[in-house]
Amino acid sequence: MTEKITLEELSRKMADPDTAPDDLAAYFTEDTGASDPFAPAIALNPDKVEIPATADAATRSALLLNGANWFERQNRQARFFQRLSKGDYRGPIIVEEGDSWFQYPILLRDTIDVLMEEYAVFSLSAGGDTLANMVARAEYRRAIEQTGATILLLSGGGNDLVADGNLSRHLRRFDAGLSAAEYLLPSFDQLVAVAVQQFDRIARDVAARYPKVKIICHGYDRAIPAKGKWLGLPMAANGIVDATLQASIAKVMMDRFNDAMMAMARRHAHVFFLDLRGTVGAGRWHDELHPTNAGYADVAAIFSALIRKLTKPARGPAVRSAPAAVALHVGLNRVDRGHYGTGLVDLDFCVNDSEAMRDIAKARGFDTQTHLTDAAATRDAVIAACGEAAKSLKAGDTFKLTYAGHGGQVKDFNGDEATGPDRDLLDETLCLYDGQMIDDELYKIWSDFAEGVRVLAVFDCCHAGSMLRAGPGRAATAAPVTGKTRMMTPGVAAQVFRANEAFYRSLPSSALGPDLATPYHELSFPVAASVLQLSACQSNQTAQEDLGNGLFTAAILATLTDPAAQSGYRNFRDRCAARMPAWQSPNFWTVGRPDAAFEASRVFWA
């Protein structure tokens, strides 16, 4: 006999994201007496689990069983982020919300278990969840926003169809003269109408909030009543005992639900309905309501086929065998004195930084790179390089911009800084060789990239904490001078502006005008790409140089040697920050379309 495991060992297995559901099934059995419709209950298998006869053990057992749905949800979500962290997933991000056809706890390998082998699926489902709960909690909203999902899978309505175990109330008594359809009272049609109305509410909510998200929902196959408490026994309680008649009534029930769902889906361009009638078939039902593992696999295959159809590339040029990766590295130790005057000090290690970032990109798969330093790093050259990348890159491709040099500021003319988090009436700038590039211009550059392009911007300069127009800075902390500071002082900034006022008044910050200015320029320059920024400091801090590199670049180089820091840009930022002093704290934020896979991917890889 196989050695039993303890409750603690079982709990650890359930909490481990590397534990497959099949590895847990042997430790549980089905508790049909405690089950609700579409909410199967499970019990510990005493042949596999050591269950001490103590009050404390009973309490721990109950907690473990009550937490089965929670454990499975947490396990699935951990697997979702694990998959994204590998950096090689290019499929759609999916959120799912549903009942036991999407999460049958532990004992069966359900629809989502199968789909997760192919797709990154963020799971919210729980056996027994009702459509009313899904509407009331609306957990899918936060999940879509956090993951950037483009597909929402929905499963529900089964509890409504079987009236939460009270189906007999919606059936007539046996009468040999009635057809199968006539056994269903008008109240059953009301159950269907209420269920479909809940789907409709979710569909309208998603369309209003997330117009690019597609919803896939489904009907149930024609279940075969047995001696179960959800179909067979309620029918028998009304004198309907003939198996063929029971199956005919169940067929009518499922047909009415499917037909109503199809009509609902036709009202919404973003809703796609899967008619699963005929999919499971005889011999593939685990019980009256749920398929076997083989039946769920057949259901999942139909979902997968539609997902592939909805996410396949549009017709056009042949799909590249691998995504393209383009990098632009800019480093300036010195600038044009004719534009900046003599007040801006030369820096020592910015070109070193740009070379280091170039070498990292080469080692991590960037096949096309441009390196601009000092006199070559003009405004026109940088804008042109970014523009060429924007023209050539498609969804799934990556563009990386790294900048090391002075960070500056110019007067804000369009009022966007007055409504931003800092309200400093100044636009942040990158000090290129022959003139500054303001943050408004950079935002315009991002807006030129196609939807689905991944953009990574790395700034080792002062004021970079708000270069992408988002997020408040942390409280300023006095910084001891350890090396040269990559900041254009306010006095120098004023002199540069006065000497070149006509030029700076001609830039987008002025040209847009206050009526078009918004904190993120969403109206003027909507960003469809996914942009991640790593910057040397907060917007109210200064970036300093260390021996050989900027302090931030030195932290990047050191952190890249840490195996635990290789996945996830937020994680990487945090580990860089741990190597840096409190008075210079690196920043991270995103602009444009959320892309959870990008954020969780291996850092600096193409």
Order of alpha helices (4+ residues) and beta strands (2+ residues): alpha-alpha-beta-beta-alpha-alpha-beta-alpha-beta-alpha-alpha-beta-alpha-alpha-beta-alpha-alpha-beta-alpha-beta-alpha-alpha-beta-alpha-beta-beta-alpha-beta-beta-alpha-beta-alpha-alpha-alpha-beta-beta-beta-alpha-alpha-beta-alpha
